[in-house]
Amino acid sequence: MNVNSTALLLVDLQNDFIHPNGAYARGGMTHRDIAALPARLKPLADAVRARGGLVVATLFTLVPGRDGEPIISPHLRKVRSFLRKGDFMPGTWGHQLVDELAPADIIVEKIAFSAFYMSRLEWVLRKSGIEQLVVGGIVTNGGIASTVRDAHVRDIVCTVLDDGCAAFSSETHEVAIEGLRSIATISTIAAMMAEMRT
């Protein structure tokens, strides 16, 4: 693996999603596999940094609108009615990458499932000479799947970390991983660590 042209892409590993004091925990939306991700991914993030590679974090963002109320897409409001003013707001603790994985070399705000949609992610990757992404984060069937599919149509090679991604059920995660096999390499954190050592 050419580390200079590869980035570890961490999708939505933010306090409001993962921390016990975050917005999703407040709304009762937690899962052990999601909570375990920062500790699982930290050794790989450290190894990428040590070899001069880039760690890129995408952060789901609720942009404040009128009176500071978050602009929330109707489909999201329907399934996550607990979201409120201040959640996932830029500059807040909840919006930040979890401490275990911070700091990222590059931060990109995202407003939809795909980290490429209306963001500067592609521009940053191209300007940084990145041709391949190693992808981990949440949720496998949402932000991960959409981002990887968008990378595929942009001719950006992706490796998805089976044990570096999670969803709100193991079954949902497994189905999403199977659906990505035709457009991405599916690997593990240990395998990527071993590849970096060669």
C-alpha positions as CSV (number, residue, x, y, z in Angstrom):
1,M,0.0,0.0,0.0
2,N,1.3,3.4,-1.0
3,V,0.6,5.4,2.2
4,N,1.3,8.7,0.5
5,S,-1.6,8.3,-1.9
6,T,-3.9,6.7,0.7
7,A,-6.1,8.3,3.4
8,L,-7.9,6.7,6.3
9,L,-11.4,8.1,6.1
10,L,-13.3,8.2,9.4
11,V,-17.0,8.7,8.8
12,D,-19.2,10.4,11.4
13,L,-17.2,9.2,14.5
14,Q,-18.5,12.2,16.5
15,N,-19.4,12.8,20.2
16,D,-23.1,13.4,19.3
17,F,-23.2,10.0,17.7
18,I,-21.0,7.9,20.0
19,H,-20.3,9.5,23.4
20,P,-22.6,8.6,26.3
21,N,-23.4,12.3,26.7
22,G,-24.1,12.9,23.0
23,A,-27.3,13.5,21.2
24,Y,-27.9,9.9,20.1
25,A,-27.4,8.5,23.5
26,R,-29.9,11.0,24.8
27,G,-32.3,9.7,22.2
28,G,-31.7,6.1,23.2
29,M,-29.9,5.3,19.9
30,T,-26.8,3.3,20.9
31,H,-25.2,0.1,19.9
32,R,-22.2,-1.7,21.4
33,D,-20.6,-2.2,18.0
34,I,-20.7,1.5,17.3
35,A,-19.4,2.4,20.8
36,A,-16.4,0.0,20.2
37,L,-15.2,1.6,17.0
38,P,-12.9,4.4,18.3
39,A,-10.8,2.0,20.3
40,R,-10.7,-0.5,17.4
41,L,-9.7,2.2,14.9
42,K,-7.1,4.0,17.0
43,P,-4.1,1.7,16.3
44,L,-4.7,2.0,12.6
45,A,-5.1,5.8,12.7
46,D,-1.9,6.0,14.7
47,A,-0.1,3.8,12.2
48,V,-1.2,5.8,9.3
49,R,0.0,9.0,11.0
50,A,3.3,7.5,11.9
51,R,3.9,6.6,8.2
52,G,3.1,10.0,7.0
53,G,-0.4,9.2,5.7
54,L,-3.5,11.3,6.1
55,V,-6.4,10.8,8.5
56,V,-9.5,12.5,7.1
57,A,-12.6,12.8,9.3
58,T,-16.0,13.6,7.9
59,L,-18.4,15.2,10.4
60,F,-22.2,15.1,10.0
61,T,-23.4,18.6,10.4
62,L,-26.8,20.2,11.2
63,V,-26.4,23.7,9.9
64,P,-28.2,26.3,12.1
65,G,-31.0,28.1,10.2
66,R,-33.6,30.6,11.5
67,D,-33.2,31.4,15.2
68,G,-30.4,28.9,15.3
69,E,-32.7,25.9,14.8
70,P,-31.0,23.1,12.9
71,I,-31.9,22.6,9.3
72,I,-33.0,18.9,9.3
73,S,-34.0,16.9,6.3
74,P,-37.6,15.6,6.6
75,H,-36.5,12.0,6.4
76,L,-34.1,12.5,9.2
77,R,-36.5,14.4,11.4
78,K,-39.0,11.6,11.0
79,V,-36.7,8.9,12.2
80,R,-34.6,11.0,14.7
81,S,-37.2,13.2,16.3
82,F,-35.0,13.7,19.4
83,L,-32.5,15.9,17.5
84,R,-32.7,19.5,18.8
85,K,-31.0,22.9,18.7
86,G,-27.3,22.6,19.2
87,D,-26.9,19.0,18.1
88,F,-24.2,18.4,15.5
89,M,-23.7,22.2,15.3
90,P,-20.3,23.3,14.0
91,G,-17.9,24.4,16.7
92,T,-19.7,22.4,19.5
93,W,-18.4,19.5,21.5
94,G,-21.0,17.2,20.0
95,H,-19.9,17.9,16.5
96,Q,-16.3,17.1,17.1
97,L,-14.4,13.9,16.3
98,V,-14.2,11.7,19.4
99,D,-11.1,12.3,21.5
100,E,-9.7,8.8,20.9
101,L,-9.2,9.5,17.2
102,A,-8.5,13.3,17.3
103,P,-7.0,15.2,15.8
104,A,-7.7,14.4,12.1
105,D,-5.3,15.9,9.5
106,I,-8.3,17.1,7.5
107,I,-11.9,17.7,8.6
108,V,-14.8,17.9,6.2
109,E,-18.3,18.8,7.2
110,K,-21.1,16.7,5.6
111,I,-24.8,17.3,5.4
112,A,-26.1,14.1,4.0
113,F,-25.4,10.3,3.9
114,S,-22.6,10.7,1.4
115,A,-19.6,12.7,2.5
116,F,-19.1,13.8,-1.2
117,Y,-22.6,15.5,-1.5
118,M,-22.2,19.3,-1.6
119,S,-18.9,19.1,0.4
120,R,-15.2,19.8,-0.3
121,L,-14.1,16.2,0.2
122,E,-13.3,15.4,-3.4
123,W,-11.4,18.7,-3.8
124,V,-9.3,18.0,-0.7
125,L,-8.5,14.5,-1.7
126,R,-7.4,15.4,-5.2
127,K,-5.3,18.3,-4.0
128,S,-3.7,16.0,-1.4
129,G,-2.8,13.4,-4.0
130,I,-5.1,10.8,-2.5
131,E,-6.2,8.0,-4.9
132,Q,-7.3,5.4,-2.3
133,L,-9.4,5.4,0.8
134,V,-9.5,3.0,3.7
135,V,-12.9,3.6,5.2
136,G,-14.3,3.1,8.7
137,G,-17.1,4.7,10.8
138,I,-20.9,4.8,10.9
139,V,-23.3,3.7,9.9
140,T,-22.5,0.9,7.4
141,N,-25.8,1.1,5.6
142,G,-25.9,4.9,5.5
143,G,-22.8,7.2,5.6
144,I,-20.4,4.4,4.7
145,A,-22.3,2.8,1.8
146,S,-23.3,6.2,0.3
147,T,-19.8,7.6,0.6
148,V,-18.1,4.5,-0.8
149,R,-20.5,4.4,-3.8
150,D,-19.8,8.0,-4.5
151,A,-16.1,7.4,-4.3
152,H,-16.5,4.5,-6.8
153,V,-18.1,6.7,-9.4
154,R,-15.2,9.2,-9.0
155,D,-12.6,6.4,-9.6
156,I,-11.3,6.6,-6.0
157,V,-10.4,3.1,-4.9
158,C,-11.9,2.1,-1.5
159,T,-11.1,-0.5,1.1
160,V,-13.9,-0.9,3.6
161,L,-13.0,-2.1,7.1
162,D,-15.5,-4.8,8.0
163,D,-14.6,-4.5,11.7
164,G,-14.0,-0.8,11.5
165,C,-17.6,0.0,10.5
166,A,-20.9,-0.6,12.4
167,A,-24.6,-0.1,12.2
168,F,-27.4,-0.2,14.8
169,S,-27.8,-3.9,14.3
170,S,-25.2,-6.6,13.3
171,E,-27.6,-7.9,10.6
172,T,-27.9,-4.5,9.0
173,H,-24.1,-4.1,9.0
174,E,-23.5,-7.5,7.4
175,V,-26.1,-6.9,4.6
176,A,-24.5,-3.5,3.8
177,I,-21.0,-5.0,3.7
178,E,-22.2,-7.7,1.3
179,G,-23.7,-5.0,-0.9
180,L,-20.4,-3.1,-1.1
181,R,-18.3,-6.1,-2.3
182,S,-18.8,-5.4,-5.9
183,I,-17.4,-1.9,-5.7
184,A,-14.9,-2.0,-2.9
185,T,-12.3,-4.3,-1.2
186,I,-13.6,-5.6,2.1
187,S,-10.8,-6.0,4.7
188,T,-10.1,-5.8,8.4
189,I,-8.1,-3.5,10.6
190,A,-5.5,-6.2,11.4
191,A,-5.0,-6.9,7.7
192,M,-4.5,-3.3,6.9
193,M,-2.0,-3.0,9.8
194,A,-0.1,-5.9,8.4
195,E,-0.1,-4.5,4.9
196,M,1.3,-1.2,6.2
197,R,4.2,-3.1,7.9
198,T,5.3,-4.7,4.6
